[in-house]
């Protein structure tokens, strides 16, 4: 599911109109989401759910992290959460979102649909943030699977190793199952590696 985008000629922004207060100074800059990391430099990033996960979630923190994402010109936030948590907050700040609920690790068709959408967004030059609740095996498996499916990386072991190094944590069995499923999907018509970006990561915010 995606939040609809509106013709920019109608609203002047290309996004749904909303009453967002003008913020200045350090409050306009916001704060970096926890565990924010670039997977594809300046194109695809991952983080914990903005605002924190589970009982750690805080509305004020979520607002500040969303302000940061907006200030860094993210074009889209993609939620893998099973439910609709945070989507209303993205609307309130005029952030475009897409929702691909991940309820299990063995859903081949939804994974393929997500990868097809993601490669299209990246080829258009969009800056995308991907999150679930915490930054764990599911998100690791999804991004490693994408790097494999899109032919940016050559094989499963390489995709797993690269993502483990980027996120500085070991991928468990649920994530590895997702990577294996990605390897079974038909590849994209044009390898994403032909696009003008390369794999790389940094925990530093973009310029």
N, C-alpha and C positions, 0 to 999 in steps of 0.2 A: 504494500500500500504506500502511496506517495501523497504528500501534501501538494495540492494543485498549485501550479505556477500560473500567474495571470499575465496577460499581454502587457508589456511595459508601456505601450502607447495609451492604455486605459488608465493605469495607475501611476505611471512615471517611474516605476521601480522594477517591474518584471516580477515582483513578489506580492503576496497578499498585503493589502494596506492594514496597518494596525497603529494604535496610539502608543508610541514608544517615547518615553521622555528623553529629552536631549541631556546627555550626561557629559561632563567635562572633567579634565584633570585625571588623576589616578583612578577614579571610579570608572571612567569611560574605558580604561585599558583592561579592567577585569583581572582575573587570575588564571593561570594555566591549569587545565584539568589534570587531575592526578594521573600519573603514569603516562602522560602524553608522549608519544613517540612517532616519528615519521617512519613509515615503511617504504614509501616511494617519495623521495624528497620533494617537498612543496606540492604534492598531489594527494597522497593517501596517508592518513595518520590514524592511530588508534589511541584510545584512552579508557579509563574507567568511566562509568556513567556520569555525565556532568551532574555535580551535586553530591556525588558519593553513592555507594551501593548499600542496599538493604537498610538496616537500622542506622547506618552512618549518614544517610541522605539528609542534606540540609538545604532548604529553599534559598536561603541567602547565598550560600556557597554556589548553588546551581546557577543563580542569576549572575553572579560575578564571573563564573566560568563561561557562561554563554556570551556575556559581553566580550570576553577575551576572544572567543571564537569568531564573533562578528567583526571585531576590530582587526582580526587577522585574515579577513576576507574569505572565510570558508563558505563555499557555495552550497554545501549540502551536509547534513548530519544523517547518518544511517544508523538506525537502531535495530539490533538483533534481539531485543527483549521480547519475551513471549507476550507481554501485555503492552498497553499504550502509555506507560509511564513516561513522563517528560515531554510528550508530543505537544501538549497544550502550552508548555513553557516555550517551546521552539516557535510556536505560532505567535505568542505574545511579543517576541523579539524579532519577528519577521524573518526567521531562519527557515530555509527550505529543508524538509526532511523526507526520508523514505523509511518505510518500516517493513523489515523482512523477519517476522517472528521465527526464532529458532527454538523449537520445542523438543527436538531430539537430534542426535548426531547421525541419523541414518536416512535423512530425507534428501534423496538425490535430486529430485526435480526442483524444490525450492532453492537448493544450492546453485544449480545451473542457472535458474532465473536471476538470482542475485548477481552471479558473475557476469552474465550477459549485460545487465544494467550497469554494473560497475565499470566494465571495460568501455562502455559507451560514454559514461560520464568523464572518465579520465581522458579519453581521446578528444573530448570537447574542451579539455583544459580545466575541468572543474577541480576544485580543492575539496576533498571529501574527508570527513571524520567518521570512523566506524567505532561503535561501542556496543557492548552488552551491559551487564550489571557491573561485574568486576572484570579486570583484564586478566583472563585466565585461559584455560585450555580451548574453550570454544572459539574465542576471538583469535587466538594463536593459530588454531587449525584452519579457520576460515581464510586468514590472510596468507598463510603458507600454501594453502590449497589454491588460492588465486594466483600466486606467483608461479606455481606449477602449471595450472590450467592455462594461463595466459602465455606460457613459454618464456617468461622472463628468466626462470630458472629451469634447469634441465631435468631434475629427477626429485623424487620424494625425499631422500636423505639430505640433499642439498637444501631444499626448501625448508625442511624442519630445522636444520642447523642454522641457517641464516636467520630465521625468525627467532630462534632461541637466543642467538647472539644479539640481535637488535633489541629484544625485550628483556634480556638478562635474566631469563628464567627457563626452566626445563619444561618441555611440552609433555603432558601426560597422555594416557591412552585415548581419552575422548578427542583430543586435538589430532592425534595421529590417525584416528579413524576418519576424521573429516578430510585430511590430506589424501588418504587412500581413495575416498569417494571422489574427490576432485580429479584424481588421475583417471577415473572411469568416464568422466564427462567428455563429450565431443569438444575438441579445442575450438577457439574462436577462428573466424574466417581469416583474420589477419593477426599474427602474433602481436601481443601488446608490446613485446620487446622492440618492434619496429617503430613504436611511438617515441616522441622526443622526450623521454624521461628515463631515469635509471634507478635501480634499487639503491636505497641508502637511507640512513636514519640519523636522527639527532634528537635529544631530549630538549634542546634549546628551542625557544619560540622562533618562528620565521621573522625575517626582517619586515 
